[in-house]
Amino acid sequence: MPLTTQSIELEQHNIPETTLEEEQVHSLFSSIPVSLSATIALDLILSIAQWRVIGHAELILWNSIMLFAICLRITCWFFWRNQNQRIDTAHWLTIFRCGVWLAGAAWGCSAFFMLATFNPTYQALLSFTIAGVTSGSLTTLAIDKQSALGFVVLSVCPLTLRLFMEHGPIALPMGIMSILYIIFVLSASTRARHNLEDQYNKNARLIAWGKERIKLQQLSKSISQAQAQFIKDSDIKNTFPQLLTNILALTESTFGFIGEIFFNKDNQPELKIHTLHSITQDAQLNLFYQKLAQENLVLTDMNNLLGAAILKGKSIISNNTSKDMRGGGMPDGYPALSTFVGIPIFNGTTQVALLGIANKIDGYDEKVVELLKPVTNTIAQFIEATRHAHQQKLYEEKIHNNTKHTKAILDDVFDAIITINQYGKIKSFNHAAETIFGYQEKEIIDTNIDRLIPELLNSNPDIYQTTHSYTIGAGQELSGLRRNGKEFPIDFAISKLSIENEPIYIGVVRDISDRKHNEELKNQFISTVSHELRTPLTSIAGALGILNSGSLGKHADPQQKLIDIALNNSIRLQKLINDLLDMEKLLANKMDLNIVPLCILEMVTKAIEINQMYADKYHVKLKLVSTPKSTQVFGDADRIQQVCANLLSNAAKFSPATGIVEIGINIKGRFARVTITDQGEGIPEGFRTKIFQRFSQADGSDTRIKGGSGLGLAISKELIQRMNGNIGFTPNQQNGCSFFFELPLASKVNDH
Ligand code: ADP
């Protein structure tokens, strides 16, 4: 912020201001040419008329006196016309009076030089001329009592005196006329003076009103200029200096400043000077400015006149700053100020700025505070707008940085992250998405997500209808479409957010081509190995079975024990291989099911019979608890047995010794539900979501001890789903858990 000294741009309206005396002098001097012309004309007429009556010497002498008076007055008039300001009004008035008195005396001299003794006709002519001159002059001289009175006395009295001395016939009327003249002059002069004063006062009031109007006009022009500048720059940097310069011109001040008030962390006000302006540059002011600049133009000391205005929140007017000790006087090192006004500026109830103006020669009054109100209001608005803009800028910067930060994170993640709007239009596309799909962000933005995931809407039909924020889908396996037209498997999760009432969908896409490929290889490998193992293992198990049956002779105890172990393990291995092959068949969609109506009770009873032998090993009893009569379901008999075997063997395996596994059948809507409830440890909470996944086992020592492949439930789930049923479990409140499977009813039944 420079220390500004630029000239103001407002028009100057100079209304000439004159005092009453100046008006008077002007009027008196302006009348001189006319009055001198009349004087010369009357002088000539009188001289010619008297030429034959009185002595020529007297006539010439009187004319000389008259000429002298006329010349002197012309000279005065000439100087007045070309006057310079060195002679003031009072002096011109004195000069004029002397001239008029001289002219009066010159006319008065005519009584001594031009009176035609013993010729009453010419005496009357002289008297008539003097009376005419006097009364004529009075029309202009009346506005100055001294001039008028002096002229009348000096011009009329000598003739009156002469006439009395001569005992002339018109002496008495002439004397009375003189007295009347004097009275008339006095009253006319007083009246003329009053008229002049009235006129003058009216004019003065008019001028003051005009000036006030002009000031207001200039004020609103300054405000408009400042507003235009502020709108252009959105900054007070250029606005305030210009506004301040105009304020100084309007208030006839030579120094001023506009400062913004901040409150520090201790809630103490500080004044940040935005602009400082001086019409007259001086060394002390420069020094003060430099000192202030070192402190970032911030005044923190409030123990001074400025501080008093801020702390009191009221305008301070000081017309003698050197003696004004309010608040401690002027701040240290402040430029020499004779008069000062400090106006605190409020925005609502908050003090936001201080306007200071100084050095008006004849001092300030409350009127100036009133006059500047529109300006101070404007300053408050500018400061408020600047503060608001500053806040906005900070906020935008923060948002920009956050956006950059988020984008950097999104671009760095391995998965493709795509956001779409409620119409399916792509709104953002990270680096990983570019790599996976082969599109550049700019070419895919605002196109439809169908271009990348054609089956998205089919697999999530309600996607754009839901209004609340939640995860719509996670871990869906869909097909993606690359830019080159090739399809590839993706793992897709989508969630919905609502930002400012606008729904935003965030899709996370993982290319699972490699994973799928590896899975295929693994499945192929397992399938091949299992097939290769099954035939020799069947022979081994068969051979061990014959040995174990004793048909080839009795074995000693140690041999029999080894045969038992070998047989058990070969059966276990057979089960594992069968499970693996089943799973592979299911995944490859190669398992054909023979779905027919079946009696579920028969199925379950048979399963209990078959699996009781296995349960006996764990000293567990399988018990049928509730059954509907002859309920037919749709299913494949062998596969239902397989599912029952899995669930019953698990229940027995995980039950405590002498535990009871309860098996119930009931009808649930369109399904018959088989529930198998055990009294074991139950399913650990963290494992519940994974229990139906392939090869998953709760990683407890129990499971390991009890053996198993982790495939039984996965196969059961696949089988039940293919039979259009459901499978699941519910943890029991105390111990154990209930596994269930449901199969569609083949006929309508009545539940028990
Ligand atoms: P496994 O052949 O290992 O039994 P499953 O798929 O049948 O394979 O079971 C998977 C895992 O689920 C088991 O290893 C066990 O941890 C848990 N599980 C299954 N049934 C029960 C049950 N009734 N009680 C406790 N845990 C069970």
Residues whose N, C-alpha, C, O or C-beta is under 5 A from the ligand:
A	BS01	ADP	N650 A651 F654 D678 G680 G682 I683 I691 S696 Q697 A698 T703 G707 G708 S709 G710 L711 G712 L713 A714
